[in-house]
Amino acid sequence: FYTSGEFDISPILKSSQNVLELGRSCVLPEFRSRAVLQMLWQGIADYVLANKVEMLFGCASFHGTDPADLAAP
């Protein structure tokens, strides 16, 4: 898992849950729209349901390094 290079995910891996790591997706600028984002999430949802995934995890990137600015997200 990519996330294991950034964080200790051993508690996730030791769990009995069926897990799915989410990563980044790239969409060409001319196709970046609400409809495309909804299709991407629909595909994830379909996969989750079809494979009985119980936990989604992964890394997220935020702009900046000030913890106060990032507290809410």
Order of alpha helices (4+ residues) and beta strands (2+ residues): alpha-beta-alpha-beta-alpha
